[in-house]
Amino acid sequence: MGSREQVLGLEEQRLEAMLEADGDTLKSLMADGSLYIHSAGGVDTREVFIDKVRTGALDYKSIENSVDDVCEIDDVSLIVGVLDIAVHRAGVPAEIHIRYLTVWQMGENPQMLSFQATSMAKA
C-alpha cells in the first residue's frame, strides 16, 4: 500500500508533466487502459490524452491543485480535490475550475488508472 505522501508526489509529477507536455512521463504514470474523463464529458484513452498534450491540442499554462482528501483502500489510492487550470484547447484559451477524482494503483510500479473531472462554478 502506498503512503499519502507517495501518491501526492505522483499526482504532482503527473500535473507537472501536463504543464511541460512531457508525454514520456505521462506514459510512465498512466496505466495501459487508463481513462481521462474531461469536465465537459469527453473521454480519452491514455494514448489519445498523451497525444493531445504532446501536440499542443491541450496546452496547459498553469495548474493549481487543492487536495481535499486521500483515501487508501488496499493497494488503490483515491485523490479528491479541486483544480484551477489555465489551458489552450486547440489554441483557444480557457480557465477551468473543476473538482476531480484520480485513482492510483499503488505497489511496485504505481500508475494512474483513471481521472475524472466535474466542472464547478467559480466562486
Chimera marker file (.cmm) of the C-alpha trace (Angstrom):
<marker_set name="trace">
<marker id="1" x="0.000" y="0.000" z="0.000" r="1" g="1" b="0" radius="0.5"/>
<marker id="2" x="1.280" y="3.485" z="-0.876" r="1" g="1" b="0" radius="0.5"/>
<marker id="3" x="1.517" y="6.325" z="1.546" r="1" g="1" b="0" radius="0.5"/>
<marker id="4" x="-0.371" y="9.592" z="1.290" r="1" g="1" b="0" radius="0.5"/>
<marker id="5" x="2.910" y="11.396" z="0.576" r="1" g="1" b="0" radius="0.5"/>
<marker id="6" x="3.821" y="8.941" z="-2.179" r="1" g="1" b="0" radius="0.5"/>
<marker id="7" x="0.537" y="9.254" z="-4.065" r="1" g="1" b="0" radius="0.5"/>
<marker id="8" x="0.518" y="13.038" z="-3.706" r="1" g="1" b="0" radius="0.5"/>
<marker id="9" x="4.040" y="13.093" z="-5.128" r="1" g="1" b="0" radius="0.5"/>
<marker id="10" x="2.894" y="11.012" z="-8.084" r="1" g="1" b="0" radius="0.5"/>
<marker id="11" x="-0.054" y="13.346" z="-8.653" r="1" g="1" b="0" radius="0.5"/>
<marker id="12" x="2.311" y="16.329" z="-8.589" r="1" g="1" b="0" radius="0.5"/>
<marker id="13" x="4.547" y="14.611" z="-11.168" r="1" g="1" b="0" radius="0.5"/>
<marker id="14" x="1.517" y="13.984" z="-13.397" r="1" g="1" b="0" radius="0.5"/>
<marker id="15" x="0.384" y="17.608" z="-13.267" r="1" g="1" b="0" radius="0.5"/>
<marker id="16" x="3.940" y="18.857" z="-13.900" r="1" g="1" b="0" radius="0.5"/>
<marker id="17" x="4.222" y="16.520" z="-16.910" r="1" g="1" b="0" radius="0.5"/>
<marker id="18" x="0.992" y="18.009" z="-18.284" r="1" g="1" b="0" radius="0.5"/>
<marker id="19" x="2.429" y="21.526" z="-17.908" r="1" g="1" b="0" radius="0.5"/>
<marker id="20" x="5.679" y="20.502" z="-19.602" r="1" g="1" b="0" radius="0.5"/>
<marker id="21" x="3.956" y="18.478" z="-22.373" r="1" g="1" b="0" radius="0.5"/>
<marker id="22" x="6.102" y="15.546" z="-21.216" r="1" g="1" b="0" radius="0.5"/>
<marker id="23" x="4.427" y="12.611" z="-22.898" r="1" g="1" b="0" radius="0.5"/>
<marker id="24" x="7.068" y="10.111" z="-21.767" r="1" g="1" b="0" radius="0.5"/>
<marker id="25" x="6.465" y="10.881" z="-18.100" r="1" g="1" b="0" radius="0.5"/>
<marker id="26" x="2.691" y="10.788" z="-18.609" r="1" g="1" b="0" radius="0.5"/>
<marker id="27" x="3.015" y="7.405" z="-20.312" r="1" g="1" b="0" radius="0.5"/>
<marker id="28" x="5.007" y="6.038" z="-17.380" r="1" g="1" b="0" radius="0.5"/>
<marker id="29" x="2.498" y="7.392" z="-14.840" r="1" g="1" b="0" radius="0.5"/>
<marker id="30" x="-0.694" y="6.316" z="-16.640" r="1" g="1" b="0" radius="0.5"/>
<marker id="31" x="-1.621" y="2.635" z="-16.800" r="1" g="1" b="0" radius="0.5"/>
<marker id="32" x="-2.413" y="0.835" z="-20.053" r="1" g="1" b="0" radius="0.5"/>
<marker id="33" x="-6.159" y="1.157" z="-20.453" r="1" g="1" b="0" radius="0.5"/>
<marker id="34" x="-6.415" y="4.194" z="-18.180" r="1" g="1" b="0" radius="0.5"/>
<marker id="35" x="-9.101" y="6.789" z="-18.876" r="1" g="1" b="0" radius="0.5"/>
<marker id="36" x="-9.046" y="10.579" z="-18.659" r="1" g="1" b="0" radius="0.5"/>
<marker id="37" x="-12.573" y="11.963" z="-18.303" r="1" g="1" b="0" radius="0.5"/>
<marker id="38" x="-12.750" y="15.687" z="-19.015" r="1" g="1" b="0" radius="0.5"/>
<marker id="39" x="-15.078" y="18.134" z="-17.257" r="1" g="1" b="0" radius="0.5"/>
<marker id="40" x="-17.099" y="18.617" z="-20.461" r="1" g="1" b="0" radius="0.5"/>
<marker id="41" x="-17.773" y="14.862" z="-20.587" r="1" g="1" b="0" radius="0.5"/>
<marker id="42" x="-15.265" y="13.746" z="-23.197" r="1" g="1" b="0" radius="0.5"/>
<marker id="43" x="-13.324" y="10.547" z="-22.501" r="1" g="1" b="0" radius="0.5"/>
<marker id="44" x="-9.766" y="9.992" z="-23.696" r="1" g="1" b="0" radius="0.5"/>
<marker id="45" x="-7.725" y="6.824" z="-23.579" r="1" g="1" b="0" radius="0.5"/>
<marker id="46" x="-4.172" y="7.159" z="-22.307" r="1" g="1" b="0" radius="0.5"/>
<marker id="47" x="-2.844" y="7.302" z="-25.866" r="1" g="1" b="0" radius="0.5"/>
<marker id="48" x="-5.295" y="9.975" z="-27.026" r="1" g="1" b="0" radius="0.5"/>
<marker id="49" x="-4.769" y="12.155" z="-23.958" r="1" g="1" b="0" radius="0.5"/>
<marker id="50" x="-0.974" y="11.950" z="-24.208" r="1" g="1" b="0" radius="0.5"/>
<marker id="51" x="-1.122" y="12.758" z="-27.921" r="1" g="1" b="0" radius="0.5"/>
<marker id="52" x="-3.255" y="15.849" z="-27.211" r="1" g="1" b="0" radius="0.5"/>
<marker id="53" x="-0.733" y="17.034" z="-24.627" r="1" g="1" b="0" radius="0.5"/>
<marker id="54" x="2.326" y="16.271" z="-26.808" r="1" g="1" b="0" radius="0.5"/>
<marker id="55" x="0.916" y="18.022" z="-29.885" r="1" g="1" b="0" radius="0.5"/>
<marker id="56" x="-0.353" y="21.071" z="-28.004" r="1" g="1" b="0" radius="0.5"/>
<marker id="57" x="-4.026" y="20.365" z="-28.702" r="1" g="1" b="0" radius="0.5"/>
<marker id="58" x="-4.164" y="20.606" z="-24.894" r="1" g="1" b="0" radius="0.5"/>
<marker id="59" x="-1.569" y="23.214" z="-23.891" r="1" g="1" b="0" radius="0.5"/>
<marker id="60" x="-1.615" y="23.567" z="-20.116" r="1" g="1" b="0" radius="0.5"/>
<marker id="61" x="-0.404" y="27.006" z="-18.959" r="1" g="1" b="0" radius="0.5"/>
<marker id="62" x="-0.981" y="26.700" z="-15.196" r="1" g="1" b="0" radius="0.5"/>
<marker id="63" x="-2.477" y="24.188" z="-12.784" r="1" g="1" b="0" radius="0.5"/>
<marker id="64" x="-3.283" y="24.924" z="-9.156" r="1" g="1" b="0" radius="0.5"/>
<marker id="65" x="-4.146" y="21.842" z="-7.111" r="1" g="1" b="0" radius="0.5"/>
<marker id="66" x="-6.005" y="21.855" z="-3.809" r="1" g="1" b="0" radius="0.5"/>
<marker id="67" x="-6.309" y="18.336" z="-2.377" r="1" g="1" b="0" radius="0.5"/>
<marker id="68" x="-9.372" y="17.700" z="-0.210" r="1" g="1" b="0" radius="0.5"/>
<marker id="69" x="-8.760" y="14.081" z="0.730" r="1" g="1" b="0" radius="0.5"/>
<marker id="70" x="-6.731" y="10.956" z="0.036" r="1" g="1" b="0" radius="0.5"/>
<marker id="71" x="-8.375" y="7.598" z="0.660" r="1" g="1" b="0" radius="0.5"/>
<marker id="72" x="-6.426" y="4.349" z="0.628" r="1" g="1" b="0" radius="0.5"/>
<marker id="73" x="-8.201" y="1.048" z="0.034" r="1" g="1" b="0" radius="0.5"/>
<marker id="74" x="-5.873" y="-1.943" z="-0.154" r="1" g="1" b="0" radius="0.5"/>
<marker id="75" x="-3.477" y="-1.042" z="-2.992" r="1" g="1" b="0" radius="0.5"/>
<marker id="76" x="-5.659" y="1.697" z="-4.502" r="1" g="1" b="0" radius="0.5"/>
<marker id="77" x="-5.375" y="5.369" z="-3.588" r="1" g="1" b="0" radius="0.5"/>
<marker id="78" x="-8.064" y="7.914" z="-4.397" r="1" g="1" b="0" radius="0.5"/>
<marker id="79" x="-7.313" y="11.629" z="-4.518" r="1" g="1" b="0" radius="0.5"/>
<marker id="80" x="-10.181" y="14.134" z="-4.364" r="1" g="1" b="0" radius="0.5"/>
<marker id="81" x="-9.544" y="17.817" z="-4.865" r="1" g="1" b="0" radius="0.5"/>
<marker id="82" x="-10.074" y="20.976" z="-6.846" r="1" g="1" b="0" radius="0.5"/>
<marker id="83" x="-8.009" y="22.117" z="-9.812" r="1" g="1" b="0" radius="0.5"/>
<marker id="84" x="-7.829" y="25.598" z="-11.297" r="1" g="1" b="0" radius="0.5"/>
<marker id="85" x="-6.415" y="25.257" z="-14.783" r="1" g="1" b="0" radius="0.5"/>
<marker id="86" x="-5.425" y="27.701" z="-17.497" r="1" g="1" b="0" radius="0.5"/>
<marker id="87" x="-5.251" y="25.805" z="-20.779" r="1" g="1" b="0" radius="0.5"/>
<marker id="88" x="-5.373" y="26.417" z="-24.501" r="1" g="1" b="0" radius="0.5"/>
<marker id="89" x="-7.627" y="23.856" z="-26.193" r="1" g="1" b="0" radius="0.5"/>
<marker id="90" x="-6.863" y="23.782" z="-29.910" r="1" g="1" b="0" radius="0.5"/>
<marker id="91" x="-5.411" y="27.272" z="-29.458" r="1" g="1" b="0" radius="0.5"/>
<marker id="92" x="-8.423" y="28.686" z="-27.616" r="1" g="1" b="0" radius="0.5"/>
<marker id="93" x="-7.667" y="29.909" z="-24.071" r="1" g="1" b="0" radius="0.5"/>
<marker id="94" x="-9.862" y="28.582" z="-21.266" r="1" g="1" b="0" radius="0.5"/>
<marker id="95" x="-9.974" y="28.896" z="-17.478" r="1" g="1" b="0" radius="0.5"/>
<marker id="96" x="-11.261" y="25.716" z="-15.846" r="1" g="1" b="0" radius="0.5"/>
<marker id="97" x="-12.382" y="25.233" z="-12.241" r="1" g="1" b="0" radius="0.5"/>
<marker id="98" x="-13.061" y="21.554" z="-11.528" r="1" g="1" b="0" radius="0.5"/>
<marker id="99" x="-13.500" y="19.018" z="-8.775" r="1" g="1" b="0" radius="0.5"/>
<marker id="100" x="-11.612" y="15.845" z="-9.589" r="1" g="1" b="0" radius="0.5"/>
<marker id="101" x="-11.055" y="12.246" z="-8.616" r="1" g="1" b="0" radius="0.5"/>
<marker id="102" x="-7.808" y="10.485" z="-9.512" r="1" g="1" b="0" radius="0.5"/>
<marker id="103" x="-7.496" y="6.733" z="-8.978" r="1" g="1" b="0" radius="0.5"/>
<marker id="104" x="-3.993" y="5.320" z="-8.489" r="1" g="1" b="0" radius="0.5"/>
<marker id="105" x="-2.965" y="1.665" z="-8.403" r="1" g="1" b="0" radius="0.5"/>
<marker id="106" x="-0.133" y="1.550" z="-5.896" r="1" g="1" b="0" radius="0.5"/>
<marker id="107" x="2.517" y="-1.142" z="-5.484" r="1" g="1" b="0" radius="0.5"/>
<marker id="108" x="5.899" y="-1.717" z="-7.135" r="1" g="1" b="0" radius="0.5"/>
<marker id="109" x="5.045" y="0.422" z="-10.162" r="1" g="1" b="0" radius="0.5"/>
<marker id="110" x="2.284" y="2.869" z="-9.162" r="1" g="1" b="0" radius="0.5"/>
<marker id="111" x="0.176" y="4.131" z="-12.050" r="1" g="1" b="0" radius="0.5"/>
<marker id="112" x="-2.920" y="6.249" z="-12.544" r="1" g="1" b="0" radius="0.5"/>
<marker id="113" x="-5.958" y="4.192" z="-13.520" r="1" g="1" b="0" radius="0.5"/>
<marker id="114" x="-8.461" y="6.995" z="-14.041" r="1" g="1" b="0" radius="0.5"/>
<marker id="115" x="-9.011" y="10.732" z="-13.787" r="1" g="1" b="0" radius="0.5"/>
<marker id="116" x="-12.497" y="12.246" z="-13.725" r="1" g="1" b="0" radius="0.5"/>
<marker id="117" x="-13.363" y="15.925" z="-13.594" r="1" g="1" b="0" radius="0.5"/>
<marker id="118" x="-16.594" y="17.747" z="-12.819" r="1" g="1" b="0" radius="0.5"/>
<marker id="119" x="-16.979" y="21.399" z="-13.763" r="1" g="1" b="0" radius="0.5"/>
<marker id="120" x="-17.644" y="23.796" z="-10.878" r="1" g="1" b="0" radius="0.5"/>
<marker id="121" x="-18.872" y="27.369" z="-10.876" r="1" g="1" b="0" radius="0.5"/>
<marker id="122" x="-16.066" y="29.663" z="-9.754" r="1" g="1" b="0" radius="0.5"/>
<marker id="123" x="-16.975" y="31.462" z="-6.524" r="1" g="1" b="0" radius="0.5"/>
<link id1="1" id2="2" r="1" g="1" b="0" radius="0.2"/>
<link id1="2" id2="3" r="1" g="1" b="0" radius="0.2"/>
<link id1="3" id2="4" r="1" g="1" b="0" radius="0.2"/>
<link id1="4" id2="5" r="1" g="1" b="0" radius="0.2"/>
<link id1="5" id2="6" r="1" g="1" b="0" radius="0.2"/>
<link id1="6" id2="7" r="1" g="1" b="0" radius="0.2"/>
<link id1="7" id2="8" r="1" g="1" b="0" radius="0.2"/>
<link id1="8" id2="9" r="1" g="1" b="0" radius="0.2"/>
<link id1="9" id2="10" r="1" g="1" b="0" radius="0.2"/>
<link id1="10" id2="11" r="1" g="1" b="0" radius="0.2"/>
<link id1="11" id2="12" r="1" g="1" b="0" radius="0.2"/>
<link id1="12" id2="13" r="1" g="1" b="0" radius="0.2"/>
<link id1="13" id2="14" r="1" g="1" b="0" radius="0.2"/>
<link id1="14" id2="15" r="1" g="1" b="0" radius="0.2"/>
<link id1="15" id2="16" r="1" g="1" b="0" radius="0.2"/>
<link id1="16" id2="17" r="1" g="1" b="0" radius="0.2"/>
<link id1="17" id2="18" r="1" g="1" b="0" radius="0.2"/>
<link id1="18" id2="19" r="1" g="1" b="0" radius="0.2"/>
<link id1="19" id2="20" r="1" g="1" b="0" radius="0.2"/>
<link id1="20" id2="21" r="1" g="1" b="0" radius="0.2"/>
<link id1="21" id2="22" r="1" g="1" b="0" radius="0.2"/>
<link id1="22" id2="23" r="1" g="1" b="0" radius="0.2"/>
<link id1="23" id2="24" r="1" g="1" b="0" radius="0.2"/>
<link id1="24" id2="25" r="1" g="1" b="0" radius="0.2"/>
<link id1="25" id2="26" r="1" g="1" b="0" radius="0.2"/>
<link id1="26" id2="27" r="1" g="1" b="0" radius="0.2"/>
<link id1="27" id2="28" r="1" g="1" b="0" radius="0.2"/>
<link id1="28" id2="29" r="1" g="1" b="0" radius="0.2"/>
<link id1="29" id2="30" r="1" g="1" b="0" radius="0.2"/>
<link id1="30" id2="31" r="1" g="1" b="0" radius="0.2"/>
<link id1="31" id2="32" r="1" g="1" b="0" radius="0.2"/>
<link id1="32" id2="33" r="1" g="1" b="0" radius="0.2"/>
<link id1="33" id2="34" r="1" g="1" b="0" radius="0.2"/>
<link id1="34" id2="35" r="1" g="1" b="0" radius="0.2"/>
<link id1="35" id2="36" r="1" g="1" b="0" radius="0.2"/>
<link id1="36" id2="37" r="1" g="1" b="0" radius="0.2"/>
<link id1="37" id2="38" r="1" g="1" b="0" radius="0.2"/>
<link id1="38" id2="39" r="1" g="1" b="0" radius="0.2"/>
<link id1="39" id2="40" r="1" g="1" b="0" radius="0.2"/>
<link id1="40" id2="41" r="1" g="1" b="0" radius="0.2"/>
<link id1="41" id2="42" r="1" g="1" b="0" radius="0.2"/>
<link id1="42" id2="43" r="1" g="1" b="0" radius="0.2"/>
<link id1="43" id2="44" r="1" g="1" b="0" radius="0.2"/>
<link id1="44" id2="45" r="1" g="1" b="0" radius="0.2"/>
<link id1="45" id2="46" r="1" g="1" b="0" radius="0.2"/>
<link id1="46" id2="47" r="1" g="1" b="0" radius="0.2"/>
<link id1="47" id2="48" r="1" g="1" b="0" radius="0.2"/>
<link id1="48" id2="49" r="1" g="1" b="0" radius="0.2"/>
<link id1="49" id2="50" r="1" g="1" b="0" radius="0.2"/>
<link id1="50" id2="51" r="1" g="1" b="0" radius="0.2"/>
<link id1="51" id2="52" r="1" g="1" b="0" radius="0.2"/>
<link id1="52" id2="53" r="1" g="1" b="0" radius="0.2"/>
<link id1="53" id2="54" r="1" g="1" b="0" radius="0.2"/>
<link id1="54" id2="55" r="1" g="1" b="0" radius="0.2"/>
<link id1="55" id2="56" r="1" g="1" b="0" radius="0.2"/>
<link id1="56" id2="57" r="1" g="1" b="0" radius="0.2"/>
<link id1="57" id2="58" r="1" g="1" b="0" radius="0.2"/>
<link id1="58" id2="59" r="1" g="1" b="0" radius="0.2"/>
<link id1="59" id2="60" r="1" g="1" b="0" radius="0.2"/>
<link id1="60" id2="61" r="1" g="1" b="0" radius="0.2"/>
<link id1="61" id2="62" r="1" g="1" b="0" radius="0.2"/>
<link id1="62" id2="63" r="1" g="1" b="0" radius="0.2"/>
<link id1="63" id2="64" r="1" g="1" b="0" radius="0.2"/>
<link id1="64" id2="65" r="1" g="1" b="0" radius="0.2"/>
<link id1="65" id2="66" r="1" g="1" b="0" radius="0.2"/>
<link id1="66" id2="67" r="1" g="1" b="0" radius="0.2"/>
<link id1="67" id2="68" r="1" g="1" b="0" radius="0.2"/>
<link id1="68" id2="69" r="1" g="1" b="0" radius="0.2"/>
<link id1="69" id2="70" r="1" g="1" b="0" radius="0.2"/>
<link id1="70" id2="71" r="1" g="1" b="0" radius="0.2"/>
<link id1="71" id2="72" r="1" g="1" b="0" radius="0.2"/>
<link id1="72" id2="73" r="1" g="1" b="0" radius="0.2"/>
<link id1="73" id2="74" r="1" g="1" b="0" radius="0.2"/>
<link id1="74" id2="75" r="1" g="1" b="0" radius="0.2"/>
<link id1="75" id2="76" r="1" g="1" b="0" radius="0.2"/>
<link id1="76" id2="77" r="1" g="1" b="0" radius="0.2"/>
<link id1="77" id2="78" r="1" g="1" b="0" radius="0.2"/>
<link id1="78" id2="79" r="1" g="1" b="0" radius="0.2"/>
<link id1="79" id2="80" r="1" g="1" b="0" radius="0.2"/>
<link id1="80" id2="81" r="1" g="1" b="0" radius="0.2"/>
<link id1="81" id2="82" r="1" g="1" b="0" radius="0.2"/>
<link id1="82" id2="83" r="1" g="1" b="0" radius="0.2"/>
<link id1="83" id2="84" r="1" g="1" b="0" radius="0.2"/>
<link id1="84" id2="85" r="1" g="1" b="0" radius="0.2"/>
<link id1="85" id2="86" r="1" g="1" b="0" radius="0.2"/>
<link id1="86" id2="87" r="1" g="1" b="0" radius="0.2"/>
<link id1="87" id2="88" r="1" g="1" b="0" radius="0.2"/>
<link id1="88" id2="89" r="1" g="1" b="0" radius="0.2"/>
<link id1="89" id2="90" r="1" g="1" b="0" radius="0.2"/>
<link id1="90" id2="91" r="1" g="1" b="0" radius="0.2"/>
<link id1="91" id2="92" r="1" g="1" b="0" radius="0.2"/>
<link id1="92" id2="93" r="1" g="1" b="0" radius="0.2"/>
<link id1="93" id2="94" r="1" g="1" b="0" radius="0.2"/>
<link id1="94" id2="95" r="1" g="1" b="0" radius="0.2"/>
<link id1="95" id2="96" r="1" g="1" b="0" radius="0.2"/>
<link id1="96" id2="97" r="1" g="1" b="0" radius="0.2"/>
<link id1="97" id2="98" r="1" g="1" b="0" radius="0.2"/>
<link id1="98" id2="99" r="1" g="1" b="0" radius="0.2"/>
<link id1="99" id2="100" r="1" g="1" b="0" radius="0.2"/>
<link id1="100" id2="101" r="1" g="1" b="0" radius="0.2"/>
<link id1="101" id2="102" r="1" g="1" b="0" radius="0.2"/>
<link id1="102" id2="103" r="1" g="1" b="0" radius="0.2"/>
<link id1="103" id2="104" r="1" g="1" b="0" radius="0.2"/>
<link id1="104" id2="105" r="1" g="1" b="0" radius="0.2"/>
<link id1="105" id2="106" r="1" g="1" b="0" radius="0.2"/>
<link id1="106" id2="107" r="1" g="1" b="0" radius="0.2"/>
<link id1="107" id2="108" r="1" g="1" b="0" radius="0.2"/>
<link id1="108" id2="109" r="1" g="1" b="0" radius="0.2"/>
<link id1="109" id2="110" r="1" g="1" b="0" radius="0.2"/>
<link id1="110" id2="111" r="1" g="1" b="0" radius="0.2"/>
<link id1="111" id2="112" r="1" g="1" b="0" radius="0.2"/>
<link id1="112" id2="113" r="1" g="1" b="0" radius="0.2"/>
<link id1="113" id2="114" r="1" g="1" b="0" radius="0.2"/>
<link id1="114" id2="115" r="1" g="1" b="0" radius="0.2"/>
<link id1="115" id2="116" r="1" g="1" b="0" radius="0.2"/>
<link id1="116" id2="117" r="1" g="1" b="0" radius="0.2"/>
<link id1="117" id2="118" r="1" g="1" b="0" radius="0.2"/>
<link id1="118" id2="119" r="1" g="1" b="0" radius="0.2"/>
<link id1="119" id2="120" r="1" g="1" b="0" radius="0.2"/>
<link id1="120" id2="121" r="1" g="1" b="0" radius="0.2"/>
<link id1="121" id2="122" r="1" g="1" b="0" radius="0.2"/>
<link id1="122" id2="123" r="1" g="1" b="0" radius="0.2"/>
</marker_set>
